[in-house]
Each structure stands twice: as C-alpha cells, then as structure tokens.
Amino acid sequence: MHEMSLSMDTVDLVVEQATQQGFSKITKVWLEIGVLSCVEPDTIKFCFDLAAKETIAQDAALEIVPKAGEAHCYDCDKVISLAQRGESCPICHGYKLKVLQGDEMRIKEIEVE
C-alpha cells in the first residue's frame, strides 16, 4: 500500500511549510490526484488521517481534487482524454499513447490558522 508512504510524505510537507511560515494548525489540505496515478483516493484519506495524528495537521480535512487523464496518441496524432490506464485511443483504437496529464499527485492548497 503505497498510499501510506505518500500520505506520510504529504503530511511531512504540509507540516514543514506551515511551521516555517509560523502557523500552528492545519485545518484543510487540498490534494490533486490524477485519475491515471494509481492512487486510491479513499485509501489516501484513511492514511492521511493516520499520518497526521499528533501533528499540527491532526483533524485537518483532506479534500481530493481529481485531475483528468490526457494523452497523446502517436497513431492518429491526437490529444485524447483517458479515464484509466490501459484504455485505447477512442479515435483510432491505438495503444501507442503518451500520458500528458493525470498521472500525478500534488498538494494544491493548504488552509492554516
């Protein structure tokens, strides 16, 4: 379950940033997760709550912001939308695709006190 290590890293980053800027509590974190990232949003939420215990992020709400998948198809030279990995191009049904977005996870915003 790589979601636990991702959650621990996320908590470490937001706590570090909030502390460096003089804040004592994190109330909400917005996390952008691409649909092609192989990260389970429900598992991330569960792991985030565990990782945040006994930190200034404890009890912080975690808001998941989905990011659409997009790829370039080498067969028909079009940019297409992808809902999941392993899909073919909806235009030409080719599989020679390069993911352009949607495979990432990033901290989008932090709400602090």
A tleap script that builds the chain and sets N, CA, C and O, in Angstrom:
source leaprc.protein.ff14SB
mol = sequence {
  NMET HIE GLU MET SER LEU SER MET ASP THR
  VAL ASP LEU VAL VAL GLU GLN ALA THR GLN
  GLN GLY PHE SER LYS ILE THR LYS VAL TRP
  LEU GLU ILE GLY VAL LEU SER CYS VAL GLU
  PRO ASP THR ILE LYS PHE CYS PHE ASP LEU
  ALA ALA LYS GLU THR ILE ALA GLN ASP ALA
  ALA LEU GLU ILE VAL PRO LYS ALA GLY GLU
  ALA HIE CYS TYR ASP CYS ASP LYS VAL ILE
  SER LEU ALA GLN ARG GLY GLU SER CYS PRO
  ILE CYS HIE GLY TYR LYS LEU LYS VAL LEU
  GLN GLY ASP GLU MET ARG ILE LYS GLU ILE
  GLU VAL CGLU
}
set mol.1.N position { 0.845 -1.174 0.000 }
set mol.1.CA position { 0.000 0.000 0.000 }
set mol.1.C position { 0.896 1.244 0.000 }
set mol.1.O position { 1.345 1.696 1.053 }
set mol.2.N position { 1.147 1.785 -1.182 }
set mol.2.CA position { 1.999 2.968 -1.294 }
set mol.2.C position { 1.289 4.237 -0.838 }
set mol.2.O position { 1.930 5.272 -0.654 }
set mol.3.N position { -0.022 4.169 -0.654 }
set mol.3.CA position { -0.760 5.336 -0.187 }
set mol.3.C position { -0.288 5.797 1.196 }
set mol.3.O position { -0.313 6.992 1.492 }
set mol.4.N position { 0.138 4.860 2.038 }
set mol.4.CA position { 0.604 5.250 3.371 }
set mol.4.C position { 1.878 6.086 3.274 }
set mol.4.O position { 1.986 7.119 3.936 }
set mol.5.N position { 2.835 5.661 2.467 }
set mol.5.CA position { 4.068 6.452 2.344 }
set mol.5.C position { 3.785 7.793 1.661 }
set mol.5.O position { 4.390 8.806 2.014 }
set mol.6.N position { 2.875 7.806 0.693 }
set mol.6.CA position { 2.500 9.074 0.058 }
set mol.6.C position { 1.840 10.012 1.068 }
set mol.6.O position { 2.104 11.214 1.074 }
set mol.7.N position { 0.982 9.455 1.916 }
set mol.7.CA position { 0.308 10.262 2.936 }
set mol.7.C position { 1.295 10.793 3.961 }
set mol.7.O position { 1.201 11.948 4.378 }
set mol.8.N position { 2.232 9.965 4.365 }
set mol.8.CA position { 3.243 10.404 5.332 }
set mol.8.C position { 4.084 11.539 4.748 }
set mol.8.O position { 4.367 12.524 5.430 }
set mol.9.N position { 4.477 11.397 3.494 }
set mol.9.CA position { 5.252 12.455 2.826 }
set mol.9.C position { 4.435 13.743 2.700 }
set mol.9.O position { 4.960 14.841 2.890 }
set mol.10.N position { 3.148 13.598 2.378 }
set mol.10.CA position { 2.269 14.761 2.252 }
set mol.10.C position { 2.154 15.495 3.581 }
set mol.10.O position { 2.284 16.717 3.637 }
set mol.11.N position { 1.909 14.742 4.652 }
set mol.11.CA position { 1.811 15.354 5.984 }
set mol.11.C position { 3.125 16.042 6.342 }
set mol.11.O position { 3.120 17.171 6.832 }
set mol.12.N position { 4.237 15.378 6.104 }
set mol.12.CA position { 5.546 15.987 6.394 }
set mol.12.C position { 5.716 17.317 5.662 }
set mol.12.O position { 6.182 18.297 6.243 }
set mol.13.N position { 5.337 17.345 4.387 }
set mol.13.CA position { 5.491 18.568 3.584 }
set mol.13.C position { 4.603 19.703 4.068 }
set mol.13.O position { 5.066 20.835 4.207 }
set mol.14.N position { 3.319 19.410 4.330 }
set mol.14.CA position { 2.417 20.486 4.746 }
set mol.14.C position { 2.766 20.991 6.145 }
set mol.14.O position { 2.670 22.188 6.416 }
set mol.15.N position { 3.170 20.084 7.030 }
set mol.15.CA position { 3.578 20.493 8.379 }
set mol.15.C position { 4.834 21.364 8.305 }
set mol.15.O position { 4.923 22.391 8.977 }
set mol.16.N position { 5.790 20.952 7.495 }
set mol.16.CA position { 7.026 21.731 7.335 }
set mol.16.C position { 6.728 23.135 6.818 }
set mol.16.O position { 7.249 24.118 7.345 }
set mol.17.N position { 5.892 23.227 5.787 }
set mol.17.CA position { 5.567 24.531 5.204 }
set mol.17.C position { 4.808 25.416 6.188 }
set mol.17.O position { 5.115 26.600 6.327 }
set mol.18.N position { 3.821 24.845 6.867 }
set mol.18.CA position { 3.032 25.629 7.825 }
set mol.18.C position { 3.903 26.110 8.980 }
set mol.18.O position { 3.795 27.260 9.405 }
set mol.19.N position { 4.757 25.239 9.484 }
set mol.19.CA position { 5.639 25.584 10.605 }
set mol.19.C position { 6.631 26.670 10.203 }
set mol.19.O position { 6.855 27.619 10.955 }
set mol.20.N position { 7.219 26.534 9.028 }
set mol.20.CA position { 8.185 27.537 8.545 }
set mol.20.C position { 7.559 28.920 8.424 }
set mol.20.O position { 8.235 29.936 8.584 }
set mol.21.N position { 6.260 28.948 8.142 }
set mol.21.CA position { 5.580 30.231 7.956 }
set mol.21.C position { 4.888 30.712 9.236 }
set mol.21.O position { 4.153 31.700 9.218 }
set mol.22.N position { 5.131 29.999 10.352 }
set mol.22.CA position { 4.647 30.460 11.644 }
set mol.22.C position { 3.233 30.075 12.022 }
set mol.22.O position { 2.663 30.655 12.945 }
set mol.23.N position { 2.656 29.113 11.332 }
set mol.23.CA position { 1.299 28.683 11.660 }
set mol.23.C position { 1.340 27.508 12.631 }
set mol.23.O position { 2.294 26.730 12.649 }
set mol.24.N position { 0.285 27.394 13.439 }
set mol.24.CA position { 0.270 26.350 14.469 }
set mol.24.C position { -0.760 25.259 14.211 }
set mol.24.O position { -0.791 24.261 14.932 }
set mol.25.N position { -1.599 25.428 13.201 }
set mol.25.CA position { -2.614 24.413 12.915 }
set mol.25.C position { -2.931 24.396 11.426 }
set mol.25.O position { -3.055 25.439 10.784 }
set mol.26.N position { -3.058 23.190 10.898 }
set mol.26.CA position { -3.516 22.998 9.519 }
set mol.26.C position { -4.955 22.516 9.614 }
set mol.26.O position { -5.239 21.519 10.278 }
set mol.27.N position { -5.865 23.223 8.950 }
set mol.27.CA position { -7.277 22.866 9.037 }
set mol.27.C position { -7.792 22.121 7.808 }
set mol.27.O position { -8.759 21.364 7.891 }
set mol.28.N position { -7.137 22.342 6.664 }
set mol.28.CA position { -7.597 21.675 5.442 }
set mol.28.C position { -6.455 21.583 4.440 }
set mol.28.O position { -5.621 22.483 4.334 }
set mol.29.N position { -6.437 20.480 3.714 }
set mol.29.CA position { -5.443 20.259 2.664 }
set mol.29.C position { -6.185 19.820 1.406 }
set mol.29.O position { -7.009 18.907 1.448 }
set mol.30.N position { -5.888 20.473 0.295 }
set mol.30.CA position { -6.429 20.069 -0.997 }
set mol.30.C position { -5.338 19.302 -1.731 }
set mol.30.O position { -4.237 19.811 -1.942 }
set mol.31.N position { -5.655 18.088 -2.111 }
set mol.31.CA position { -4.695 17.212 -2.780 }
set mol.31.C position { -5.242 16.855 -4.157 }
set mol.31.O position { -6.314 16.262 -4.277 }
set mol.32.N position { -4.496 17.220 -5.188 }
set mol.32.CA position { -4.899 16.908 -6.557 }
set mol.32.C position { -4.343 15.534 -6.922 }
set mol.32.O position { -3.137 15.295 -6.845 }
set mol.33.N position { -5.243 14.635 -7.320 }
set mol.33.CA position { -4.839 13.270 -7.664 }
set mol.33.C position { -5.331 12.954 -9.071 }
set mol.33.O position { -6.530 13.007 -9.345 }
set mol.34.N position { -4.408 12.630 -9.948 }
set mol.34.CA position { -4.761 12.276 -11.313 }
set mol.34.C position { -5.427 10.911 -11.388 }
set mol.34.O position { -5.089 9.998 -10.635 }
set mol.35.N position { -6.381 10.785 -12.310 }
set mol.35.CA position { -7.109 9.520 -12.453 }
set mol.35.C position { -6.212 8.393 -12.962 }
set mol.35.O position { -6.571 7.221 -12.854 }
set mol.36.N position { -5.054 8.737 -13.511 }
set mol.36.CA position { -4.118 7.729 -14.019 }
set mol.36.C position { -2.961 7.475 -13.049 }
set mol.36.O position { -2.003 6.787 -13.400 }
set mol.37.N position { -3.042 8.017 -11.843 }
set mol.37.CA position { -1.922 7.961 -10.899 }
set mol.37.C position { -1.800 6.648 -10.139 }
set mol.37.O position { -0.796 6.422 -9.463 }
set mol.38.N position { -2.793 5.785 -10.234 }
set mol.38.CA position { -2.806 4.523 -9.475 }
set mol.38.C position { -2.834 4.780 -7.969 }
set mol.38.O position { -2.360 3.956 -7.187 }
set mol.39.N position { -3.386 5.915 -7.566 }
set mol.39.CA position { -3.554 6.251 -6.157 }
set mol.39.C position { -5.050 6.202 -5.852 }
set mol.39.O position { -5.854 6.839 -6.532 }
set mol.40.N position { -5.412 5.437 -4.820 }
set mol.40.CA position { -6.804 5.294 -4.400 }
set mol.40.C position { -7.184 6.444 -3.479 }
set mol.40.O position { -6.649 6.525 -2.373 }
set mol.41.N position { -8.086 7.340 -3.882 }
set mol.41.CA position { -8.459 8.480 -3.043 }
set mol.41.C position { -8.981 8.089 -1.651 }
set mol.41.O position { -8.613 8.726 -0.664 }
set mol.42.N position { -9.818 7.068 -1.552 }
set mol.42.CA position { -10.345 6.662 -0.243 }
set mol.42.C position { -9.233 6.166 0.672 }
set mol.42.O position { -9.242 6.441 1.872 }
set mol.43.N position { -8.286 5.443 0.112 }
set mol.43.CA position { -7.164 4.936 0.905 }
set mol.43.C position { -6.257 6.085 1.336 }
set mol.43.O position { -5.753 6.092 2.459 }
set mol.44.N position { -6.048 7.051 0.451 }
set mol.44.CA position { -5.248 8.232 0.802 }
set mol.44.C position { -5.889 8.973 1.974 }
set mol.44.O position { -5.193 9.388 2.902 }
set mol.45.N position { -7.207 9.140 1.935 }
set mol.45.CA position { -7.897 9.836 3.033 }
set mol.45.C position { -7.684 9.109 4.357 }
set mol.45.O position { -7.380 9.733 5.373 }
set mol.46.N position { -7.843 7.801 4.338 }
set mol.46.CA position { -7.659 6.996 5.549 }
set mol.46.C position { -6.223 7.122 6.062 }
set mol.46.O position { -5.998 7.362 7.248 }
set mol.47.N position { -5.268 6.960 5.169 }
set mol.47.CA position { -3.851 7.017 5.551 }
set mol.47.C position { -3.436 8.419 5.988 }
set mol.47.O position { -2.614 8.571 6.892 }
set mol.48.N position { -4.000 9.440 5.353 }
set mol.48.CA position { -3.689 10.820 5.734 }
set mol.48.C position { -4.080 11.070 7.187 }
set mol.48.O position { -3.319 11.669 7.948 }
set mol.49.N position { -5.273 10.607 7.568 }
set mol.49.CA position { -5.728 10.777 8.954 }
set mol.49.C position { -4.777 10.099 9.934 }
set mol.49.O position { -4.484 10.648 10.996 }
set mol.50.N position { -4.299 8.918 9.586 }
set mol.50.CA position { -3.348 8.208 10.450 }
set mol.50.C position { -2.013 8.945 10.520 }
set mol.50.O position { -1.450 9.116 11.602 }
set mol.51.N position { -1.514 9.373 9.380 }
set mol.51.CA position { -0.209 10.040 9.325 }
set mol.51.C position { -0.226 11.399 10.031 }
set mol.51.O position { 0.804 11.853 10.531 }
set mol.52.N position { -1.390 12.045 10.073 }
set mol.52.CA position { -1.497 13.382 10.654 }
set mol.52.C position { -1.626 13.369 12.178 }
set mol.52.O position { -1.507 14.414 12.818 }
set mol.53.N position { -1.865 12.205 12.755 }
set mol.53.CA position { -2.022 12.121 14.219 }
set mol.53.C position { -0.799 12.697 14.924 }
set mol.53.O position { 0.345 12.475 14.526 }
set mol.54.N position { -1.088 13.450 15.991 }
set mol.54.CA position { -0.060 14.067 16.837 }
set mol.54.C position { 0.843 15.047 16.071 }
set mol.54.O position { 2.005 15.245 16.429 }
set mol.55.N position { 0.293 15.650 15.022 }
set mol.55.CA position { 0.979 16.727 14.296 }
set mol.55.C position { 0.026 17.923 14.254 }
set mol.55.O position { -1.121 17.821 14.691 }
set mol.56.N position { 0.493 19.039 13.736 }
set mol.56.CA position { -0.402 20.197 13.603 }
set mol.56.C position { -1.444 19.992 12.499 }
set mol.56.O position { -2.322 20.834 12.311 }
set mol.57.N position { -1.347 18.890 11.780 }
set mol.57.CA position { -2.332 18.561 10.744 }
set mol.57.C position { -3.408 17.605 11.259 }
set mol.57.O position { -4.307 17.216 10.514 }
set mol.58.N position { -3.313 17.226 12.543 }
set mol.58.CA position { -4.323 16.314 13.095 }
set mol.58.C position { -5.700 16.967 12.969 }
set mol.58.O position { -5.860 18.156 13.246 }
set mol.59.N position { -6.673 16.194 12.556 }
set mol.59.CA position { -8.060 16.634 12.347 }
set mol.59.C position { -8.231 17.555 11.142 }
set mol.59.O position { -9.316 18.102 10.946 }
set mol.60.N position { -7.204 17.737 10.341 }
set mol.60.CA position { -7.348 18.537 9.120 }
set mol.60.C position { -8.217 17.775 8.125 }
set mol.60.O position { -8.098 16.558 7.983 }
set mol.61.N position { -9.079 18.500 7.450 }
set mol.61.CA position { -9.896 17.897 6.398 }
set mol.61.C position { -9.022 17.714 5.160 }
set mol.61.O position { -8.194 18.566 4.837 }
set mol.62.N position { -9.218 16.602 4.483 }
set mol.62.CA position { -8.489 16.354 3.235 }
set mol.62.C position { -9.485 16.374 2.092 }
set mol.62.O position { -10.401 15.553 2.036 }
set mol.63.N position { -9.301 17.304 1.195 }
set mol.63.CA position { -10.165 17.449 0.030 }
set mol.63.C position { -9.424 16.900 -1.182 }
set mol.63.O position { -8.343 17.381 -1.524 }
set mol.64.N position { -10.003 15.895 -1.830 }
set mol.64.CA position { -9.400 15.307 -3.026 }
set mol.64.C position { -9.946 16.026 -4.259 }
set mol.64.O position { -11.158 16.105 -4.461 }
set mol.65.N position { -9.041 16.544 -5.071 }
set mol.65.CA position { -9.405 17.209 -6.321 }
set mol.65.C position { -8.948 16.303 -7.462 }
set mol.65.O position { -7.748 16.177 -7.709 }
set mol.66.N position { -9.903 15.664 -8.165 }
set mol.66.CA position { -9.492 14.775 -9.256 }
set mol.66.C position { -8.928 15.553 -10.445 }
set mol.66.O position { -9.389 16.647 -10.772 }
set mol.67.N position { -7.927 14.963 -11.076 }
set mol.67.CA position { -7.331 15.563 -12.281 }
set mol.67.C position { -7.559 14.593 -13.437 }
set mol.67.O position { -7.205 13.418 -13.347 }
set mol.68.N position { -8.143 15.081 -14.502 }
set mol.68.CA position { -8.468 14.250 -15.663 }
set mol.68.C position { -7.207 13.706 -16.331 }
set mol.68.O position { -6.140 14.319 -16.282 }
set mol.69.N position { -7.358 12.558 -16.946 }
set mol.69.CA position { -6.265 11.958 -17.691 }
set mol.69.C position { -6.273 12.427 -19.137 }
set mol.69.O position { -7.326 12.533 -19.766 }
set mol.70.N position { -5.089 12.705 -19.651 }
set mol.70.CA position { -4.953 13.164 -21.031 }
set mol.70.C position { -3.704 12.534 -21.626 }
set mol.70.O position { -2.682 12.402 -20.952 }
set mol.71.N position { -3.793 12.148 -22.889 }
set mol.71.CA position { -2.654 11.504 -23.544 }
set mol.71.C position { -2.572 11.937 -25.006 }
set mol.71.O position { -3.544 12.402 -25.601 }
set mol.72.N position { -1.378 11.765 -25.556 }
set mol.72.CA position { -1.170 11.984 -26.986 }
set mol.72.C position { -1.118 10.619 -27.648 }
set mol.72.O position { -0.375 9.739 -27.213 }
set mol.73.N position { -1.904 10.442 -28.697 }
set mol.73.CA position { -1.900 9.185 -29.448 }
set mol.73.C position { -0.932 9.338 -30.618 }
set mol.73.O position { -1.094 10.216 -31.466 }
set mol.74.N position { 0.073 8.470 -30.647 }
set mol.74.CA position { 1.059 8.521 -31.729 }
set mol.74.C position { 0.489 8.005 -33.052 }
set mol.74.O position { 0.955 8.394 -34.123 }
set mol.75.N position { -0.520 7.128 -32.980 }
set mol.75.CA position { -1.085 6.560 -34.208 }
set mol.75.C position { -1.888 7.583 -35.008 }
set mol.75.O position { -1.745 7.664 -36.228 }
set mol.76.N position { -2.733 8.368 -34.328 }
set mol.76.CA position { -3.557 9.343 -35.055 }
set mol.76.C position { -3.152 10.790 -34.778 }
set mol.76.O position { -3.758 11.722 -35.307 }
set mol.77.N position { -2.127 10.973 -33.947 }
set mol.77.CA position { -1.578 12.291 -33.626 }
set mol.77.C position { -2.605 13.236 -33.000 }
set mol.77.O position { -2.612 14.432 -33.290 }
set mol.78.N position { -3.468 12.695 -32.146 }
set mol.78.CA position { -4.482 13.492 -31.450 }
set mol.78.C position { -4.225 13.469 -29.948 }
set mol.78.O position { -3.621 12.531 -29.428 }
set mol.79.N position { -4.685 14.502 -29.261 }
set mol.79.CA position { -4.688 14.536 -27.798 }
set mol.79.C position { -6.059 14.051 -27.357 }
set mol.79.O position { -7.088 14.566 -27.794 }
set mol.80.N position { -6.055 13.048 -26.479 }
set mol.80.CA position { -7.301 12.393 -26.077 }
set mol.80.C position { -7.453 12.397 -24.558 }
set mol.80.O position { -6.484 12.587 -23.822 }
set mol.81.N position { -8.682 12.184 -24.108 }
set mol.81.CA position { -8.971 12.018 -22.685 }
set mol.81.C position { -8.922 10.542 -22.346 }
set mol.81.O position { -9.367 9.700 -23.126 }
set mol.82.N position { -8.374 10.231 -21.168 }
set mol.82.CA position { -8.327 8.850 -20.685 }
set mol.82.C position { -8.948 8.788 -19.298 }
set mol.82.O position { -8.658 9.630 -18.447 }
set mol.83.N position { -9.799 7.800 -19.066 }
set mol.83.CA position { -10.423 7.622 -17.756 }
set mol.83.C position { -9.608 6.681 -16.879 }
set mol.83.O position { -9.693 6.740 -15.652 }
set mol.84.N position { -8.815 5.809 -17.509 }
set mol.84.CA position { -7.990 4.867 -16.746 }
set mol.84.C position { -6.856 4.355 -17.621 }
set mol.84.O position { -6.888 4.459 -18.848 }
set mol.85.N position { -5.857 3.799 -16.951 }
set mol.85.CA position { -4.719 3.221 -17.681 }
set mol.85.C position { -5.178 1.994 -18.469 }
set mol.85.O position { -6.112 1.302 -18.063 }
set mol.86.N position { -4.526 1.734 -19.578 }
set mol.86.CA position { -4.833 0.553 -20.376 }
set mol.86.C position { -5.900 0.764 -21.430 }
set mol.86.O position { -6.173 -0.136 -22.224 }
set mol.87.N position { -6.507 1.939 -21.449 }
set mol.87.CA position { -7.513 2.223 -22.469 }
set mol.87.C position { -6.835 2.507 -23.805 }
set mol.87.O position { -5.696 2.970 -23.861 }
set mol.88.N position { -7.558 2.220 -24.864 }
set mol.88.CA position { -7.063 2.564 -26.198 }
set mol.88.C position { -7.556 3.962 -26.571 }
set mol.88.O position { -8.413 4.536 -25.899 }
set mol.89.N position { -7.008 4.482 -27.632 }
set mol.89.CA position { -7.439 5.775 -28.158 }
set mol.89.C position { -8.901 5.653 -28.612 }
set mol.89.O position { -9.229 4.735 -29.363 }
set mol.90.N position { -9.774 6.551 -28.175 }
set mol.90.CA position { -11.177 6.467 -28.593 }
set mol.90.C position { -11.385 6.836 -30.065 }
set mol.90.O position { -12.456 6.589 -30.619 }
set mol.91.N position { -10.374 7.421 -30.695 }
set mol.91.CA position { -10.496 7.836 -32.093 }
set mol.91.C position { -10.055 6.721 -33.040 }
set mol.91.O position { -10.798 6.340 -33.945 }
set mol.92.N position { -8.832 6.194 -32.827 }
set mol.92.CA position { -8.291 5.190 -33.758 }
set mol.92.C position { -8.113 3.816 -33.112 }
set mol.92.O position { -7.740 2.857 -33.788 }
set mol.93.N position { -8.375 3.719 -31.823 }
set mol.93.CA position { -8.252 2.472 -31.044 }
set mol.93.C position { -6.810 1.988 -30.902 }
set mol.93.O position { -6.571 0.824 -30.580 }
set mol.94.N position { -5.857 2.878 -31.142 }
set mol.94.CA position { -4.450 2.532 -30.964 }
set mol.94.C position { -4.043 2.578 -29.497 }
set mol.94.O position { -4.716 3.184 -28.663 }
set mol.95.N position { -2.924 1.923 -29.205 }
set mol.95.CA position { -2.415 1.870 -27.833 }
set mol.95.C position { -1.079 2.590 -27.664 }
set mol.95.O position { -0.492 2.554 -26.582 }
set mol.96.N position { -0.593 3.240 -28.716 }
set mol.96.CA position { 0.676 3.978 -28.612 }
set mol.96.C position { 0.376 5.367 -28.056 }
set mol.96.O position { 0.225 6.336 -28.799 }
set mol.97.N position { 0.295 5.434 -26.729 }
set mol.97.CA position { -0.113 6.660 -26.061 }
set mol.97.C position { 0.980 7.169 -25.132 }
set mol.97.O position { 1.690 6.389 -24.497 }
set mol.98.N position { 1.098 8.472 -25.065 }
set mol.98.CA position { 1.992 9.102 -24.098 }
set mol.98.C position { 1.122 9.953 -23.171 }
set mol.98.O position { 0.451 10.885 -23.616 }
set mol.99.N position { 1.143 9.625 -21.893 }
set mol.99.CA position { 0.348 10.369 -20.917 }
set mol.99.C position { 0.895 11.792 -20.798 }
set mol.99.O position { 2.096 11.996 -20.622 }
set mol.100.N position { -0.002 12.765 -20.897 }
set mol.100.CA position { 0.369 14.173 -20.781 }
set mol.100.C position { 0.004 14.745 -19.413 }
set mol.100.O position { 0.696 15.617 -18.888 }
set mol.101.N position { -1.089 14.242 -18.846 }
set mol.101.CA position { -1.506 14.683 -17.514 }
set mol.101.C position { -2.430 13.640 -16.909 }
set mol.101.O position { -2.998 12.803 -17.609 }
set mol.102.N position { -2.565 13.711 -15.595 }
set mol.102.CA position { -3.470 12.805 -14.898 }
set mol.102.C position { -2.764 11.671 -14.188 }
set mol.102.O position { -3.420 10.838 -13.564 }
set mol.103.N position { -1.429 11.616 -14.266 }
set mol.103.CA position { -0.693 10.555 -13.570 }
set mol.103.C position { 0.050 11.103 -12.351 }
set mol.103.O position { 0.901 10.425 -11.775 }
set mol.104.N position { -0.283 12.337 -11.966 }
set mol.104.CA position { 0.426 12.979 -10.875 }
set mol.104.C position { -0.442 13.106 -9.618 }
set mol.104.O position { -1.660 12.931 -9.648 }
set mol.105.N position { 0.238 13.416 -8.524 }
set mol.105.CA position { -0.422 13.760 -7.272 }
set mol.105.C position { 0.337 14.952 -6.712 }
set mol.105.O position { 1.564 14.919 -6.621 }
set mol.106.N position { -0.389 16.014 -6.332 }
set mol.106.CA position { 0.300 17.191 -5.802 }
set mol.106.C position { -0.569 17.909 -4.778 }
set mol.106.O position { -1.797 17.837 -4.811 }
set mol.107.N position { 0.098 18.593 -3.883 }
set mol.107.CA position { -0.589 19.414 -2.896 }
set mol.107.C position { -1.004 20.694 -3.610 }
set mol.107.O position { -0.162 21.436 -4.115 }
set mol.108.N position { -2.290 20.939 -3.645 }
set mol.108.CA position { -2.809 22.096 -4.363 }
set mol.108.C position { -2.922 23.325 -3.459 }
set mol.108.O position { -2.624 24.444 -3.876 }
set mol.109.N position { -3.359 23.101 -2.208 }
set mol.109.CA position { -3.585 24.230 -1.303 }
set mol.109.C position { -3.597 23.733 0.138 }
set mol.109.O position { -3.910 22.574 0.409 }
set mol.110.N position { -3.249 24.634 1.055 }
set mol.110.CA position { -3.262 24.324 2.486 }
set mol.110.C position { -3.980 25.467 3.201 }
set mol.110.O position { -3.689 26.640 2.966 }
set mol.111.N position { -4.919 25.109 4.073 }
set mol.111.CA position { -5.597 26.110 4.904 }
set mol.111.C position { -5.034 26.000 6.316 }
set mol.111.O position { -4.993 24.910 6.886 }
set mol.112.N position { -4.605 27.116 6.876 }
set mol.112.CA position { -3.920 27.109 8.176 }
set mol.112.C position { -4.511 28.160 9.115 }
set mol.112.O position { -5.255 29.051 8.704 }
set mol.113.N position { -4.152 28.019 10.390 }
set mol.113.CA position { -4.518 29.024 11.407 }
set mol.113.C position { -3.255 29.476 12.098 }
set mol.113.O position { -3.308 30.320 12.993 }
savepdb mol mol.pdb
quit
